[in-house]
Amino acid sequence: MTTSHQPQDRYKAVWLIFFVLGLGTLIPWNFFMTATLYFTNRLDLSQNTSSVTDRSSEDTEASPAPTVSLPERSSLSAIFNNVMTLCAMLPLLLFTCLNSFLHQRIPQSVRVLGSLVAILLVFLITAVLVKVEMSALSFFIITMIKIVLINSFGAILQASLFGLAGVLPANYTAPIMSGQGLAGFFTSVAMICAIASGSELSESAFGYFITACAVVILAIVCYLALPRLEFYRYYLQLNLEGPSEQETKLDLISKGEEPRGGREESGVPAPSSPPISKKHSIKAILKSISVLALSVCFIFTVTIGLFPAVTAEVKSSIAGTSAWNSYFIPVACFLNFNVFDWLGRSLTAICMWPDKDSCWLPVLVVARIVFIPLLLLCNVKKHYYCLVFKHDAWFIVFMAAFAFSNGYLASLCMCFGPKKVKPAEAETAGNIMSFFLCLGLALGAVLSFLLRALV
């Protein structure tokens, strides 16, 4: 008997499905972030229109032809980014943490499908509200509620996917990371196209939200197709079996023999294995993956601390009002980062060096701290200290290396984490790794306020 009975991932179908699911986890939020200018502009217009109307109604008798001053930035739009960060990071961290403990009590299909459907509904409502007039305060409150919902369900979705990928071979976490990287690339291209077309902010935002809805629908369809694939069912069943049965089956596969009592062949449930506890020790798992968990946390702390809070403040060294000045940040910062981040994430599909037990991995992770002084010393606006790297080429090269190292090292850590524990504990390990990823995002957001103050 050969090992032909062991299912293969035909046409890389499972790999591609996880890629689309990875795309679906981040592209909605990325488009929401890209439309930030639309939200702040609408708050300005709504609040200024309201205040102008109030003043004109009060002064109708005294001044039949009041003069309207130029719109000023409203108080709500001034605090929009800070409040948005708070409403995004806190639910993201909280629900990722809860998922690490509750994933054994709530079925995986409920967590994944429920999150995707909830995100889809939020974006459909967001698209509809583009055409609905409302007061600035109402719009601000509704927007923040949507941000909380998107990040809450997004946290559950992302943690569940990383946990699910943990039961498959190590390289099946890579497509999730690669899909997330491609999400950033799509939003960067959309931003550049919006600038080039000169379309109104509301039209661009509506396009973003509808595109996000289409991607989420595609992710739902892909997830529903996943249980139909034999390769996926095989590893999922392997994860559900007891440790002794896992070792027996893997040993038989390595010898080219077929495991006895296969469910697919006989159609009759195999004799039940000795009951095992589903409540795997999170403390023991955390101890096994602590280096990788802290590494992925540190990676995203440095990345979010600099990008985009500091990097978006760099200005082109080319004088004048050329078109390059308009496209410098969208191209040199956002597009450059997202392209190389995606390349770094994708490279782990064919190369996984250093190994999960190598000391080089944490060394390379800590070495990324060098990007903090390198990017701070670029041509940042309102520079209060020594300017070393003024030319645009320096910034572009630093951003490429910064993004590539982020994508590659983060993807390595997320791939290796579930493989440091027993197969039955892989899903829990994947959820814990996702929590530390989100913790890195939250710490990076805090660090960004400090680094932003330096420029």
C-alpha positions in Angstrom: 0.0 0.0 0.0 1.3 3.4 -0.9 0.7 6.8 0.7 -1.7 7.7 -2.1 -4.6 7.5 0.3 -3.2 10.6 2.0 -5.2 13.5 0.4 -3.3 16.1 -1.6 -4.3 19.8 -1.9 -5.4 19.5 -5.5 -4.9 22.7 -7.5 -3.8 24.3 -4.3 -7.5 24.9 -3.6 -7.2 25.0 0.2 -4.1 27.3 0.0 -6.1 29.7 -2.3 -9.1 29.6 0.0 -7.0 30.6 3.0 -5.4 33.4 0.8 -8.9 34.8 0.0 -9.9 34.5 3.7 -6.7 36.4 4.7 -7.7 39.1 2.1 -11.2 39.2 3.6 -9.9 39.8 7.2 -8.1 43.1 6.3 -9.4 44.6 3.1 -12.6 45.9 4.7 -10.7 47.7 7.5 -8.1 48.9 5.1 -10.7 50.5 2.9 -12.3 52.0 6.0 -9.0 53.5 6.9 -8.4 54.8 3.4 -11.8 56.6 3.6 -10.7 58.5 6.7 -10.5 61.8 4.7 -14.1 61.3 3.7 -15.3 60.9 7.3 -13.4 63.9 8.6 -14.5 66.1 5.6 -18.1 65.1 6.1 -17.9 66.0 9.8 -16.5 69.4 8.9 -19.2 70.1 6.3 -22.0 68.8 8.6 -20.9 70.8 11.7 -20.0 74.0 9.8 -23.3 73.9 7.8 -25.2 73.4 11.1 -23.4 76.3 12.8 -23.8 78.6 9.8 -27.6 77.8 9.7 -28.0 78.5 13.4 -26.2 81.9 13.1 -28.1 82.9 10.1 -31.4 82.1 11.7 -30.5 84.1 14.8 -29.3 87.1 12.8 -32.0 87.2 10.1 -33.7 90.4 11.4 -30.4 92.3 12.2 -28.5 91.2 9.2 -30.6 90.2 6.1 -27.4 89.1 4.2 -25.0 87.4 6.5 -21.5 86.6 5.3 -20.4 83.0 5.6 -16.8 82.4 6.7 -14.7 79.7 5.2 -15.3 76.3 6.9 -13.0 75.5 9.8 -12.0 72.2 11.1 -14.7 71.0 13.5 -13.9 69.7 16.9 -15.3 66.3 16.0 -13.0 65.9 12.9 -10.1 67.1 15.0 -10.4 64.2 17.4 -11.6 61.6 14.8 -8.3 59.8 14.3 -7.5 59.6 18.0 -11.0 58.3 18.9 -10.9 55.9 15.9 -7.6 54.4 17.1 -9.1 53.9 20.6 -12.3 52.3 19.2 -10.3 50.1 16.9 -7.5 48.8 19.2 -9.4 48.1 22.4 -12.1 45.8 20.8 -9.4 44.2 18.7 -7.3 43.3 21.7 -10.2 42.4 23.9 -12.0 40.1 21.5 -8.8 38.4 20.3 -8.1 37.6 24.0 -11.6 36.3 24.5 -11.4 34.1 21.4 -8.3 32.4 22.9 -10.4 31.2 25.8 -13.8 30.7 24.1 -12.9 29.1 20.8 -13.3 25.6 22.4 -16.9 26.5 23.4 -18.2 28.3 20.3 -18.1 26.3 17.0 -15.6 27.4 14.5 -18.2 27.8 11.7 -20.2 30.1 14.0 -17.2 32.3 14.7 -16.0 32.6 11.1 -19.3 32.8 9.3 -20.9 35.0 11.9 -18.0 37.4 11.8 -18.0 37.6 8.0 -21.8 38.2 7.9 -21.6 40.9 10.6 -18.8 42.7 8.8 -20.7 42.5 5.5 -23.8 44.1 7.1 -21.7 46.9 8.7 -20.2 47.8 5.3 -23.6 47.6 3.6 -24.9 50.1 6.1 -21.8 52.3 5.7 -22.3 52.4 1.9 -25.9 53.3 2.3 -25.1 56.1 4.8 -22.9 57.8 2.2 -26.1 58.9 0.5 -27.9 59.8 3.8 -27.7 63.3 5.3 -27.4 63.5 9.1 -26.0 65.7 11.8 -22.3 65.7 12.6 -22.7 64.3 16.1 -25.0 61.5 14.9 -22.6 60.6 12.1 -19.7 60.6 14.4 -21.3 58.3 17.0 -22.6 55.9 14.3 -19.2 55.8 12.7 -17.5 54.9 16.0 -20.0 52.2 16.7 -19.2 50.7 13.3 -15.5 50.9 14.0 -16.0 49.0 17.3 -18.2 46.3 15.5 -15.8 45.9 12.6 -12.8 45.4 14.8 -14.6 43.2 17.3 -15.8 40.7 14.6 -12.5 41.2 12.7 -10.6 40.1 15.8 -12.7 36.9 16.2 -12.4 36.2 12.5 -8.6 36.7 12.3 -7.9 34.7 15.5 -10.2 31.9 14.3 -8.5 31.7 10.9 -5.0 31.5 12.4 -6.2 28.8 14.8 -7.8 26.9 11.9 -4.6 27.2 9.8 -2.7 25.9 12.8 -4.1 22.4 12.3 -2.8 22.3 8.7 0.8 22.0 7.6 3.0 25.0 8.6 3.0 26.7 5.2 -0.8 27.1 5.4 -0.5 30.1 7.7 1.5 31.9 5.0 -1.5 32.4 2.6 -3.4 34.2 5.3 -0.5 36.5 5.9 0.0 36.9 2.2 -3.7 37.7 1.6 -3.6 40.3 4.4 -0.5 41.9 2.7 -2.3 42.0 -0.7 -5.2 43.8 1.1 -2.9 46.7 1.8 -1.7 46.8 -1.8 -5.3 47.0 -3.1 -6.1 49.9 -0.9 -2.9 51.7 -1.8 -3.8 51.4 -5.5 -7.3 52.5 -4.9 -6.0 55.6 -3.1 -3.8 56.5 -6.0 -6.6 55.9 -8.5 -8.9 58.2 -6.6 -6.3 60.9 -6.6 -5.7 60.5 -10.3 -9.4 60.5 -11.2 -10.1 63.6 -9.2 -13.4 62.1 -8.0 -15.3 63.4 -5.1 -14.5 62.0 -1.6 -18.1 60.6 -1.2 -17.8 58.8 -4.6 -14.5 57.3 -3.8 -15.6 56.2 -0.3 -18.8 54.6 -1.7 -16.5 52.6 -4.1 -14.3 51.5 -1.3 -17.2 50.2 0.8 -18.9 48.4 -2.1 -15.5 46.7 -3.0 -15.1 45.6 0.6 -18.6 44.1 0.5 -17.7 42.1 -2.6 -14.5 40.8 -1.1 -16.4 39.7 2.1 -19.0 37.9 0.0 -16.2 36.1 -1.9 -14.6 35.1 1.5 -18.0 33.7 2.7 -18.3 31.6 -0.5 -14.8 30.3 -0.1 -15.3 29.3 3.5 -18.5 27.4 2.7 -16.5 25.5 0.0 -13.7 24.5 2.5 -15.4 21.5 4.2 -16.0 20.0 0.7 -12.2 19.5 0.2 -10.8 16.2 1.3 -7.4 17.6 2.2 -9.0 20.0 4.7 -11.3 17.4 6.2 -8.3 15.0 6.7 -6.3 17.4 8.8 -9.3 18.6 10.7 -10.2 15.0 11.7 -6.6 14.3 12.6 -6.7 17.3 15.0 -9.9 16.0 16.6 -8.4 12.6 17.4 -6.7 11.6 20.6 -2.8 11.9 20.8 -2.3 8.1 20.7 -4.5 7.7 17.6 -2.7 10.6 16.0 0.7 9.0 16.5 -0.6 5.6 15.2 -2.0 7.2 12.1 1.0 9.3 11.3 3.3 6.3 11.9 1.2 4.2 9.5 1.2 6.9 6.9 5.0 7.2 7.1 5.2 3.4 6.5 2.9 3.5 3.5 0.1 1.7 5.3 -3.6 2.6 5.5 -5.0 3.4 9.0 -7.6 0.9 10.0 -11.2 1.8 10.7 -11.1 4.8 8.3 -14.4 6.7 8.4 -14.4 7.6 4.7 -13.9 4.0 3.5 -16.4 2.2 5.8 -18.9 5.0 6.3 -19.2 3.7 9.9 -17.8 5.8 12.8 -14.6 4.4 14.1 -14.4 3.2 17.7 -14.1 6.1 20.0 -10.7 6.8 21.4 -10.1 7.3 25.1 -11.6 10.7 26.1 -9.2 13.5 26.4 -9.5 17.0 27.8 -10.3 19.7 25.4 -9.2 22.3 27.8 -5.6 22.4 26.9 -3.4 24.2 29.3 -3.0 27.7 27.9 -0.1 28.3 30.3 1.8 25.3 29.0 1.1 26.3 25.4 2.2 29.9 26.0 5.4 28.7 27.5 6.2 26.6 24.4 5.5 29.5 22.0 6.6 32.4 24.2 9.6 33.5 22.0 7.6 33.5 18.8 4.6 35.2 20.5 6.8 38.0 21.9 8.6 38.2 18.6 5.4 38.9 16.5 4.3 41.3 19.2 7.6 43.2 18.9 7.5 43.2 15.1 4.1 45.0 15.0 4.9 47.3 17.8 7.8 48.8 15.8 5.9 48.7 12.5 2.7 50.4 13.7 4.8 52.8 15.9 6.4 54.2 12.7 3.8 53.5 9.9 2.0 55.6 9.1 2.3 58.1 12.0 5.9 59.0 11.2 6.4 57.8 7.6 3.3 59.8 6.3 5.0 63.0 7.6 8.0 62.6 5.3 8.1 65.1 2.4 9.7 64.9 -1.0 13.1 66.5 -1.4 12.2 67.6 -4.9 11.3 71.3 -4.9 8.4 72.8 -6.8 4.8 71.8 -7.3 5.4 68.8 -9.5 2.9 65.9 -9.7 5.5 63.8 -7.7 4.8 65.9 -4.6 1.1 64.9 -4.8 1.9 61.2 -5.3 4.9 61.0 -3.0 3.2 59.7 0.2 0.7 57.5 -1.6 3.5 55.9 -3.7 6.7 56.1 -1.7 5.1 55.4 1.6 1.9 53.4 1.3 2.3 51.6 -2.0 6.0 50.9 -1.4 5.2 49.5 2.1 2.3 47.3 1.0 4.1 45.9 -2.0 7.2 44.8 -0.1 5.2 43.7 3.0 3.2 41.4 0.7 6.4 40.1 -1.0 7.8 39.4 2.5 4.7 37.5 3.6 4.5 35.6 0.3 8.2 34.5 0.4 7.5 32.2 3.4 5.5 30.0 1.0 8.8 28.9 -0.6 11.4 29.8 2.0 11.2 29.5 5.8 14.6 30.5 7.2 15.6 30.7 10.0 14.1 27.7 11.6 11.5 27.9 14.4 14.1 26.9 17.0 16.9 29.1 15.6 18.2 32.0 17.8 18.6 34.0 14.6 14.8 34.6 14.4 14.5 36.7 17.6 17.8 38.4 16.8 16.5 39.6 13.4 13.2 40.7 15.0 15.0 42.8 17.6 17.3 44.2 14.9 14.3 45.9 13.3 14.5 48.6 16.0 17.2 50.2 13.8 14.4 51.5 11.5 13.2 53.9 14.2 16.3 56.2 14.0 16.7 55.6 10.2 13.1 56.8 9.4 13.1 59.6 12.0 16.3 61.0 10.3 14.6 61.1 6.9 13.2 64.3 5.4 10.3 64.6 8.0 8.2 67.7 8.1 9.0 70.2 10.9 12.3 68.5 11.6 13.6 69.6 15.0 16.9 67.6 14.9 19.6 66.5 12.6 18.5 65.7 9.0 20.7 62.9 7.6 18.7 61.2 4.9 17.2 64.0 2.9 17.0 62.5 -0.6 13.8 60.6 -1.6 15.9 57.5 -2.5 16.9 57.0 1.1 13.3 57.0 2.3 12.2 54.6 -0.4 14.9 52.1 0.3 14.4 52.2 4.1 10.6 51.8 3.6 11.1 48.8 1.3 13.5 47.0 3.8 11.2 48.0 6.7 8.1 46.6 5.0 9.8 43.4 3.7 11.3 42.5 7.1 7.9 43.1 8.7 6.0 40.8 6.3 8.6 38.0 6.2 9.5 37.8 9.9 5.8 38.2 11.1 4.7 35.5 8.7 7.5 33.2 9.9 6.4 33.6 13.5 2.8 33.0 12.8 3.6 29.9 10.7 5.9 28.4 13.4 3.8 29.1 16.5 1.3 26.3 16.1 4.0 23.9 15.1 5.8 24.3 18.5 3.0 22.4 20.2 1.1 19.1 19.9 -1.4 18.9 16.9 -4.3 18.9 19.3 -3.1 22.2 20.8 -2.4 23.8 17.4 -5.6 25.8 17.2 -5.2 27.2 20.7 -1.6 28.1 19.8 -2.8 29.9 16.7 -5.3 31.9 18.7 -2.7 32.9 21.2 -0.3 34.0 18.4 -3.1 36.1 17.0 -3.6 37.7 20.4 0.0 38.7 20.6 -0.1 40.1 17.0 -3.0 42.3 18.1 -1.2 43.2 21.3 1.7 44.4 19.1 -0.8 46.5 17.1 -2.1 48.1 20.2 1.4 48.8 21.7 2.4 50.2 18.3 -0.5 52.6 18.3 0.6 53.8 21.8 4.2 54.1 20.6 3.1 56.1 17.5 1.9 58.9 19.7 5.4 59.2 21.2 7.2 59.0 17.9 4.8 61.3 16.2 5.5 63.9 18.9 9.2 63.8 17.9 8.5 65.0 14.4 
